Amino acid sequence: MKMIPLGRTDIMVSDWCLGTMTYGNQTPQNDAHRQIDMALDAGINFVDTAEMYPVNPISAETVGNSERVIGEWIKATGRRDDVVVATKVSGDNPGWVRGGVGYSGAMMADAIDASLARLQTDVIDLYQMHWPLRGSYMFRQNWTYDPSGQDRAETLDHMADVLRALGDAVKAGKIRAIGMSNESAWGMTKWMDVAAAEGLPRMASVQNEYSLLCRLYDTDMAEVAVNEDVTLLSFSPLATGLLTGKYQNGVVPAGSRLSINDDLGGRMTLRTLPAVQAYMDVAARHGLDPAHLAMAWQGTRPFPVSAIFGATTTEQVAHLLKGRDVALPDDVLAEIDTAHRAHPMPY
């Protein structure tokens, strides 16, 4: 497994990251602990979670359970030093976390302490803001995105307030690095400008959706990544399972995300399955598993990526790990580019 620096920090992370958003509901604790062991055995040292997890569905009653499952693994194994732990503080929400109140400098210390307690650790390696409070174009909101109501001065004041609190947490040894999620190019540069002006912690990473089917990151965000040394933690690199091919021809496997969410968060459109088929055809022509193709492609991008894969079962993790050493030759990459031009934005 390739190791890459996390932004400009001295933290080295694997270019694959184990996602845990099903831990505590779809994935029971014993299976979750097996998944972590399997990932570490394969050379993966990076685990991502969030205070609001598990999801599908999200509920106030289960908030924090994914962190608790990881905390129990840390307690049981004593392997805290073997894993880089990332978690996230929630933004404005319908009431799942803190009654719907988002993050601010005033509440940051309490949120960090609560995650530390659930994770049963003294330090969080990467602490992320789950989404910007001013709004985001992620999760299919790009189709109707309207930033005209944003207040620039209010946004910059909010960023400074949050960064000061995060700076205090870094000084206290409670977190090592910080990152954003579901953020834009303008947002990332402003976070870094504010940090530079006040001598505060700098964003090391951004966790945005990125896959063969969702490539909004390829332009402005890619430029930020290269010029500002921002590591992409790509979520849904398999497009919520679409790129495995398991939903082709109208199939809906029992227990799958599509069986719980009938449009996969807006990803299932009339264009989606034909786009998936185009990439499956590329994989088939070259004797590759489509999931292995999708994960290997992440490592070919011209900016740093640690791809976050999640799996409900240990069998799914085992299958994905079989492709950890797959490398895509130029002819496969050329065919992927051709498929992308034919199916640029399926959802």
C-alpha beads as a LAMMPS data file, in Angstrom:
LAMMPS data file: protein, C-alpha beads

347 atoms
346 bonds

1 atom types
1 bond types

-500.0 500.0 xlo xhi
-500.0 500.0 ylo yhi
-500.0 500.0 zlo zhi

Masses

1 110.0

Atoms # bond

1 1 1 0.000 0.000 0.000
2 1 1 1.396 3.401 -0.972
3 1 1 1.936 5.938 1.829
4 1 1 1.388 9.655 1.211
5 1 1 1.770 12.759 3.405
6 1 1 -1.406 14.275 4.815
7 1 1 -1.191 17.798 3.440
8 1 1 1.824 19.619 4.811
9 1 1 1.820 17.665 8.066
10 1 1 4.245 14.944 9.115
11 1 1 1.399 12.408 9.221
12 1 1 1.768 9.623 6.651
13 1 1 -1.398 7.847 5.543
14 1 1 -2.115 4.959 3.196
15 1 1 -3.645 5.848 -0.149
16 1 1 -6.650 3.729 0.812
17 1 1 -8.654 4.562 3.927
18 1 1 -11.190 2.389 5.744
19 1 1 -14.588 4.078 6.021
20 1 1 -16.777 3.197 8.998
21 1 1 -20.146 4.821 8.446
22 1 1 -22.004 1.488 8.733
23 1 1 -20.373 0.547 12.039
24 1 1 -22.955 0.236 14.762
25 1 1 -25.996 -0.544 12.602
26 1 1 -25.465 -2.448 9.318
27 1 1 -22.043 -3.695 10.466
28 1 1 -22.039 -5.175 13.999
29 1 1 -19.078 -4.570 16.268
30 1 1 -17.397 -7.965 15.826
31 1 1 -17.444 -7.631 12.040
32 1 1 -16.273 -4.020 12.254
33 1 1 -13.292 -5.032 14.381
34 1 1 -12.460 -7.773 11.878
35 1 1 -12.551 -5.202 9.078
36 1 1 -10.078 -2.944 10.898
37 1 1 -7.740 -5.889 11.478
38 1 1 -7.984 -6.901 7.817
39 1 1 -7.232 -3.352 6.649
40 1 1 -4.170 -3.058 8.875
41 1 1 -2.933 -6.475 7.745
42 1 1 -3.164 -5.216 4.143
43 1 1 -1.024 -2.165 4.907
44 1 1 -3.820 0.367 5.405
45 1 1 -3.194 2.598 8.418
46 1 1 -6.029 5.114 7.990
47 1 1 -9.567 4.932 9.442
48 1 1 -12.244 7.580 8.924
49 1 1 -15.375 8.147 10.970
50 1 1 -17.619 10.991 12.179
51 1 1 -19.575 11.922 15.270
52 1 1 -22.855 11.591 13.319
53 1 1 -22.172 8.033 12.095
54 1 1 -23.633 5.453 11.506
55 1 1 -25.807 6.401 8.537
56 1 1 -28.466 4.625 6.447
57 1 1 -30.369 5.679 8.359
58 1 1 -29.014 8.495 10.510
59 1 1 -30.786 8.917 13.838
60 1 1 -30.209 10.836 17.043
61 1 1 -30.296 7.517 18.911
62 1 1 -27.332 6.030 17.027
63 1 1 -25.138 9.148 16.712
64 1 1 -21.620 8.380 17.921
65 1 1 -21.913 4.608 17.665
66 1 1 -19.314 4.287 14.886
67 1 1 -16.792 6.149 17.020
68 1 1 -17.695 3.903 19.959
69 1 1 -17.072 0.767 17.887
70 1 1 -13.625 2.053 16.919
71 1 1 -12.964 2.980 20.533
72 1 1 -13.736 -0.551 21.635
73 1 1 -11.276 -1.856 19.023
74 1 1 -8.576 0.479 20.330
75 1 1 -9.277 -0.632 23.895
76 1 1 -9.319 -4.336 23.017
77 1 1 -6.213 -4.385 20.822
78 1 1 -4.013 -1.665 22.264
79 1 1 -2.985 -0.830 18.676
80 1 1 -3.681 2.900 18.815
81 1 1 -0.237 3.752 17.435
82 1 1 -0.824 1.555 14.375
83 1 1 -3.717 3.584 13.023
84 1 1 -4.335 7.173 11.936
85 1 1 -7.800 8.102 13.196
86 1 1 -9.893 10.765 11.448
87 1 1 -13.290 11.964 12.609
88 1 1 -15.600 14.904 11.914
89 1 1 -17.713 17.441 13.757
90 1 1 -21.196 17.884 12.292
91 1 1 -22.470 21.080 10.737
92 1 1 -26.083 22.252 10.739
93 1 1 -28.318 19.184 10.678
94 1 1 -31.993 18.219 11.038
95 1 1 -31.507 17.360 14.708
96 1 1 -29.309 14.261 14.667
97 1 1 -26.471 15.953 16.582
98 1 1 -26.747 18.573 19.344
99 1 1 -30.327 19.259 18.370
100 1 1 -29.286 20.440 14.920
101 1 1 -26.783 23.098 15.998
102 1 1 -23.667 23.248 13.846
103 1 1 -20.088 23.903 14.909
104 1 1 -18.560 27.075 16.304
105 1 1 -15.557 28.022 18.359
106 1 1 -17.630 28.006 21.532
107 1 1 -18.727 24.363 21.229
108 1 1 -15.630 22.908 19.574
109 1 1 -13.847 21.836 22.768
110 1 1 -16.891 19.897 23.985
111 1 1 -17.354 18.182 20.610
112 1 1 -13.691 17.160 20.499
113 1 1 -13.792 15.846 24.063
114 1 1 -16.920 13.827 23.300
115 1 1 -15.274 12.208 20.253
116 1 1 -12.106 11.494 22.251
117 1 1 -14.182 9.744 24.909
118 1 1 -16.084 7.626 22.389
119 1 1 -12.866 6.744 20.553
120 1 1 -11.108 5.940 23.852
121 1 1 -8.000 7.849 22.825
122 1 1 -6.099 10.924 23.942
123 1 1 -5.646 12.413 20.493
124 1 1 -7.485 12.602 17.170
125 1 1 -5.056 12.563 14.252
126 1 1 -7.312 14.409 11.793
127 1 1 -10.317 16.459 12.892
128 1 1 -12.614 17.555 10.067
129 1 1 -15.604 19.873 9.681
130 1 1 -18.260 17.693 8.052
131 1 1 -19.606 20.430 5.759
132 1 1 -19.348 24.238 5.521
133 1 1 -22.053 26.089 7.424
134 1 1 -22.569 28.602 4.596
135 1 1 -23.801 25.749 2.361
136 1 1 -22.295 23.298 -0.107
137 1 1 -22.841 22.151 -3.679
138 1 1 -22.058 18.548 -2.787
139 1 1 -24.638 15.727 -2.702
140 1 1 -26.267 16.743 -5.991
141 1 1 -26.881 20.311 -4.786
142 1 1 -24.652 21.477 -7.671
143 1 1 -27.687 21.416 -9.982
144 1 1 -29.379 24.269 -8.100
145 1 1 -26.473 25.778 -6.155
146 1 1 -26.928 29.478 -5.343
147 1 1 -24.287 31.172 -3.173
148 1 1 -25.761 34.670 -3.656
149 1 1 -27.129 34.757 -0.110
150 1 1 -23.753 34.203 1.525
151 1 1 -22.260 36.921 3.722
152 1 1 -18.506 37.029 3.079
153 1 1 -17.582 38.869 6.269
154 1 1 -19.722 36.533 8.359
155 1 1 -18.097 33.497 6.728
156 1 1 -14.560 34.759 7.376
157 1 1 -15.397 35.616 10.997
158 1 1 -16.822 32.123 11.458
159 1 1 -13.691 30.551 9.983
160 1 1 -11.439 32.552 12.314
161 1 1 -13.583 31.642 15.326
162 1 1 -13.451 27.919 14.499
163 1 1 -9.725 27.945 13.689
164 1 1 -8.882 29.639 16.990
165 1 1 -10.688 26.877 18.869
166 1 1 -8.965 24.218 16.778
167 1 1 -5.640 25.914 17.453
168 1 1 -6.311 25.623 21.180
169 1 1 -7.046 21.910 20.735
170 1 1 -3.802 21.403 18.812
171 1 1 -1.851 23.179 21.554
172 1 1 -3.573 20.986 24.156
173 1 1 -2.495 17.863 22.243
174 1 1 -6.072 16.758 21.537
175 1 1 -5.863 16.926 17.742
176 1 1 -2.895 16.775 15.353
177 1 1 -4.272 18.113 12.065
178 1 1 -7.466 19.566 10.635
179 1 1 -9.439 19.198 7.437
180 1 1 -12.700 20.079 5.702
181 1 1 -15.344 18.002 3.997
182 1 1 -17.815 18.815 1.218
183 1 1 -15.944 22.061 0.606
184 1 1 -15.373 24.224 -2.473
185 1 1 -12.202 25.707 -3.942
186 1 1 -13.077 29.194 -2.655
187 1 1 -13.836 27.791 0.782
188 1 1 -10.580 25.866 1.036
189 1 1 -8.469 28.863 0.042
190 1 1 -10.282 31.124 2.508
191 1 1 -9.757 28.658 5.366
192 1 1 -6.054 28.702 4.544
193 1 1 -5.873 32.472 4.099
194 1 1 -7.450 33.035 7.510
195 1 1 -5.140 30.475 9.086
196 1 1 -2.064 32.126 7.555
197 1 1 -3.139 35.610 8.633
198 1 1 -3.622 34.565 12.256
199 1 1 -0.980 31.873 12.634
200 1 1 -3.603 29.157 13.109
201 1 1 -3.737 25.500 11.984
202 1 1 -3.896 24.975 8.236
203 1 1 -6.295 22.658 6.443
204 1 1 -4.395 19.496 5.506
205 1 1 -7.168 17.700 3.652
206 1 1 -10.621 17.852 2.160
207 1 1 -13.094 14.981 2.101
208 1 1 -15.237 15.290 -1.013
209 1 1 -17.097 12.766 -3.123
210 1 1 -14.946 11.525 -6.001
211 1 1 -15.326 8.552 -8.290
212 1 1 -15.492 7.591 -11.953
213 1 1 -19.106 8.787 -11.837
214 1 1 -18.573 11.971 -9.801
215 1 1 -15.657 14.109 -10.971
216 1 1 -16.493 17.629 -9.792
217 1 1 -13.084 17.694 -8.070
218 1 1 -11.130 17.484 -11.330
219 1 1 -10.876 21.210 -12.073
220 1 1 -10.793 24.001 -9.457
221 1 1 -10.380 21.669 -6.482
222 1 1 -7.556 19.821 -8.227
223 1 1 -5.756 23.132 -8.659
224 1 1 -6.148 23.887 -4.951
225 1 1 -4.867 20.409 -4.097
226 1 1 -1.710 20.769 -6.178
227 1 1 -0.829 24.350 -5.289
228 1 1 -1.816 24.248 -1.627
229 1 1 -0.782 20.677 -0.760
230 1 1 -4.273 19.509 0.154
231 1 1 -4.875 15.761 0.295
232 1 1 -8.205 14.558 -1.066
233 1 1 -9.930 11.978 1.093
234 1 1 -12.305 10.758 -1.572
235 1 1 -15.552 9.346 -0.280
236 1 1 -17.749 6.996 -2.285
237 1 1 -14.945 5.938 -4.672
238 1 1 -17.211 3.038 -5.658
239 1 1 -20.184 5.423 -6.054
240 1 1 -22.127 3.820 -3.202
241 1 1 -21.576 0.393 -4.751
242 1 1 -22.717 1.323 -8.249
243 1 1 -19.244 0.763 -9.698
244 1 1 -19.186 -2.835 -8.460
245 1 1 -21.920 -3.540 -11.000
246 1 1 -24.215 -5.092 -8.421
247 1 1 -27.185 -2.903 -9.408
248 1 1 -27.013 -3.538 -13.160
249 1 1 -30.145 -4.820 -14.906
250 1 1 -32.396 -3.637 -12.100
251 1 1 -30.935 -5.914 -9.435
252 1 1 -31.330 -4.700 -5.839
253 1 1 -29.465 -7.036 -3.463
254 1 1 -31.026 -7.538 -0.053
255 1 1 -29.349 -5.366 2.563
256 1 1 -27.689 -3.149 -0.041
257 1 1 -27.784 0.615 0.204
258 1 1 -30.238 0.783 -2.707
259 1 1 -32.605 -1.465 -0.750
260 1 1 -32.583 1.178 1.999
261 1 1 -32.330 4.360 -0.092
262 1 1 -34.259 4.029 -3.335
263 1 1 -32.270 6.592 -5.329
264 1 1 -28.884 6.388 -3.563
265 1 1 -29.054 10.008 -2.496
266 1 1 -29.879 11.229 -5.996
267 1 1 -27.239 9.088 -7.702
268 1 1 -29.665 6.760 -9.445
269 1 1 -30.799 8.525 -12.616
270 1 1 -31.623 7.362 -16.137
271 1 1 -27.986 8.039 -17.060
272 1 1 -26.340 6.190 -14.177
273 1 1 -26.491 2.509 -15.100
274 1 1 -25.412 3.091 -18.726
275 1 1 -22.393 5.003 -17.391
276 1 1 -21.600 2.177 -14.985
277 1 1 -21.841 -0.300 -17.863
278 1 1 -19.284 1.681 -19.846
279 1 1 -16.728 1.249 -17.041
280 1 1 -17.697 -2.382 -16.524
281 1 1 -17.030 -2.957 -20.209
282 1 1 -13.559 -1.406 -19.855
283 1 1 -12.842 -3.704 -16.912
284 1 1 -14.119 -6.770 -18.774
285 1 1 -11.988 -6.061 -21.852
286 1 1 -8.879 -6.069 -19.667
287 1 1 -9.773 -8.912 -17.301
288 1 1 -10.238 -6.617 -14.320
289 1 1 -12.800 -6.613 -11.564
290 1 1 -14.845 -3.384 -11.897
291 1 1 -14.414 -2.506 -8.213
292 1 1 -10.657 -2.990 -8.475
293 1 1 -10.639 -0.798 -11.580
294 1 1 -12.500 1.983 -9.761
295 1 1 -10.189 1.900 -6.740
296 1 1 -6.974 1.649 -8.769
297 1 1 -8.033 4.643 -10.883
298 1 1 -8.041 6.810 -7.757
299 1 1 -4.294 6.348 -7.467
300 1 1 -3.675 7.615 -11.010
301 1 1 -4.934 11.149 -10.416
302 1 1 -2.613 14.170 -10.716
303 1 1 -3.225 15.194 -7.094
304 1 1 -2.846 13.319 -3.794
305 1 1 -5.730 10.980 -2.914
306 1 1 -6.537 8.616 -0.093
307 1 1 -9.658 6.780 -1.229
308 1 1 -12.146 5.965 1.532
309 1 1 -13.815 2.621 0.913
310 1 1 -16.586 1.346 3.131
311 1 1 -18.079 -2.108 3.279
312 1 1 -20.969 -3.601 5.178
313 1 1 -19.398 -7.065 5.442
314 1 1 -15.952 -8.568 5.898
315 1 1 -16.452 -10.492 2.651
316 1 1 -16.755 -7.206 0.760
317 1 1 -13.594 -5.893 2.423
318 1 1 -11.713 -9.094 1.530
319 1 1 -12.795 -8.782 -2.109
320 1 1 -11.699 -5.147 -2.361
321 1 1 -8.345 -5.857 -0.723
322 1 1 -7.570 -8.413 -3.422
323 1 1 -7.225 -5.441 -5.770
324 1 1 -4.925 -3.345 -3.608
325 1 1 -1.924 -3.885 -5.910
326 1 1 -3.746 -3.417 -9.226
327 1 1 -2.051 -0.887 -11.510
328 1 1 -3.788 0.465 -14.596
329 1 1 -1.766 0.646 -17.839
330 1 1 -2.060 3.559 -20.218
331 1 1 -4.459 1.810 -22.588
332 1 1 -6.945 1.202 -19.759
333 1 1 -6.670 4.827 -18.649
334 1 1 -7.309 5.952 -22.222
335 1 1 -10.487 3.863 -22.362
336 1 1 -11.594 5.290 -19.020
337 1 1 -11.144 8.800 -20.443
338 1 1 -13.233 7.851 -23.468
339 1 1 -16.010 6.502 -21.228
340 1 1 -15.901 9.661 -19.121
341 1 1 -16.320 11.899 -22.165
342 1 1 -19.347 9.859 -23.186
343 1 1 -20.855 9.909 -19.687
344 1 1 -19.514 13.097 -18.041
345 1 1 -22.092 13.733 -15.301
346 1 1 -24.474 10.810 -14.894
347 1 1 -25.909 12.248 -11.665

Bonds

1 1 1 2
2 1 2 3
3 1 3 4
4 1 4 5
5 1 5 6
6 1 6 7
7 1 7 8
8 1 8 9
9 1 9 10
10 1 10 11
11 1 11 12
12 1 12 13
13 1 13 14
14 1 14 15
15 1 15 16
16 1 16 17
17 1 17 18
18 1 18 19
19 1 19 20
20 1 20 21
21 1 21 22
22 1 22 23
23 1 23 24
24 1 24 25
25 1 25 26
26 1 26 27
27 1 27 28
28 1 28 29
29 1 29 30
30 1 30 31
31 1 31 32
32 1 32 33
33 1 33 34
34 1 34 35
35 1 35 36
36 1 36 37
37 1 37 38
38 1 38 39
39 1 39 40
40 1 40 41
41 1 41 42
42 1 42 43
43 1 43 44
44 1 44 45
45 1 45 46
46 1 46 47
47 1 47 48
48 1 48 49
49 1 49 50
50 1 50 51
51 1 51 52
52 1 52 53
53 1 53 54
54 1 54 55
55 1 55 56
56 1 56 57
57 1 57 58
58 1 58 59
59 1 59 60
60 1 60 61
61 1 61 62
62 1 62 63
63 1 63 64
64 1 64 65
65 1 65 66
66 1 66 67
67 1 67 68
68 1 68 69
69 1 69 70
70 1 70 71
71 1 71 72
72 1 72 73
73 1 73 74
74 1 74 75
75 1 75 76
76 1 76 77
77 1 77 78
78 1 78 79
79 1 79 80
80 1 80 81
81 1 81 82
82 1 82 83
83 1 83 84
84 1 84 85
85 1 85 86
86 1 86 87
87 1 87 88
88 1 88 89
89 1 89 90
90 1 90 91
91 1 91 92
92 1 92 93
93 1 93 94
94 1 94 95
95 1 95 96
96 1 96 97
97 1 97 98
98 1 98 99
99 1 99 100
100 1 100 101
101 1 101 102
102 1 102 103
103 1 103 104
104 1 104 105
105 1 105 106
106 1 106 107
107 1 107 108
108 1 108 109
109 1 109 110
110 1 110 111
111 1 111 112
112 1 112 113
113 1 113 114
114 1 114 115
115 1 115 116
116 1 116 117
117 1 117 118
118 1 118 119
119 1 119 120
120 1 120 121
121 1 121 122
122 1 122 123
123 1 123 124
124 1 124 125
125 1 125 126
126 1 126 127
127 1 127 128
128 1 128 129
129 1 129 130
130 1 130 131
131 1 131 132
132 1 132 133
133 1 133 134
134 1 134 135
135 1 135 136
136 1 136 137
137 1 137 138
138 1 138 139
139 1 139 140
140 1 140 141
141 1 141 142
142 1 142 143
143 1 143 144
144 1 144 145
145 1 145 146
146 1 146 147
147 1 147 148
148 1 148 149
149 1 149 150
150 1 150 151
151 1 151 152
152 1 152 153
153 1 153 154
154 1 154 155
155 1 155 156
156 1 156 157
157 1 157 158
158 1 158 159
159 1 159 160
160 1 160 161
161 1 161 162
162 1 162 163
163 1 163 164
164 1 164 165
165 1 165 166
166 1 166 167
167 1 167 168
168 1 168 169
169 1 169 170
170 1 170 171
171 1 171 172
172 1 172 173
173 1 173 174
174 1 174 175
175 1 175 176
176 1 176 177
177 1 177 178
178 1 178 179
179 1 179 180
180 1 180 181
181 1 181 182
182 1 182 183
183 1 183 184
184 1 184 185
185 1 185 186
186 1 186 187
187 1 187 188
188 1 188 189
189 1 189 190
190 1 190 191
191 1 191 192
192 1 192 193
193 1 193 194
194 1 194 195
195 1 195 196
196 1 196 197
197 1 197 198
198 1 198 199
199 1 199 200
200 1 200 201
201 1 201 202
202 1 202 203
203 1 203 204
204 1 204 205
205 1 205 206
206 1 206 207
207 1 207 208
208 1 208 209
209 1 209 210
210 1 210 211
211 1 211 212
212 1 212 213
213 1 213 214
214 1 214 215
215 1 215 216
216 1 216 217
217 1 217 218
218 1 218 219
219 1 219 220
220 1 220 221
221 1 221 222
222 1 222 223
223 1 223 224
224 1 224 225
225 1 225 226
226 1 226 227
227 1 227 228
228 1 228 229
229 1 229 230
230 1 230 231
231 1 231 232
232 1 232 233
233 1 233 234
234 1 234 235
235 1 235 236
236 1 236 237
237 1 237 238
238 1 238 239
239 1 239 240
240 1 240 241
241 1 241 242
242 1 242 243
243 1 243 244
244 1 244 245
245 1 245 246
246 1 246 247
247 1 247 248
248 1 248 249
249 1 249 250
250 1 250 251
251 1 251 252
252 1 252 253
253 1 253 254
254 1 254 255
255 1 255 256
256 1 256 257
257 1 257 258
258 1 258 259
259 1 259 260
260 1 260 261
261 1 261 262
262 1 262 263
263 1 263 264
264 1 264 265
265 1 265 266
266 1 266 267
267 1 267 268
268 1 268 269
269 1 269 270
270 1 270 271
271 1 271 272
272 1 272 273
273 1 273 274
274 1 274 275
275 1 275 276
276 1 276 277
277 1 277 278
278 1 278 279
279 1 279 280
280 1 280 281
281 1 281 282
282 1 282 283
283 1 283 284
284 1 284 285
285 1 285 286
286 1 286 287
287 1 287 288
288 1 288 289
289 1 289 290
290 1 290 291
291 1 291 292
292 1 292 293
293 1 293 294
294 1 294 295
295 1 295 296
296 1 296 297
297 1 297 298
298 1 298 299
299 1 299 300
300 1 300 301
301 1 301 302
302 1 302 303
303 1 303 304
304 1 304 305
305 1 305 306
306 1 306 307
307 1 307 308
308 1 308 309
309 1 309 310
310 1 310 311
311 1 311 312
312 1 312 313
313 1 313 314
314 1 314 315
315 1 315 316
316 1 316 317
317 1 317 318
318 1 318 319
319 1 319 320
320 1 320 321
321 1 321 322
322 1 322 323
323 1 323 324
324 1 324 325
325 1 325 326
326 1 326 327
327 1 327 328
328 1 328 329
329 1 329 330
330 1 330 331
331 1 331 332
332 1 332 333
333 1 333 334
334 1 334 335
335 1 335 336
336 1 336 337
337 1 337 338
338 1 338 339
339 1 339 340
340 1 340 341
341 1 341 342
342 1 342 343
343 1 343 344
344 1 344 345
345 1 345 346
346 1 346 347
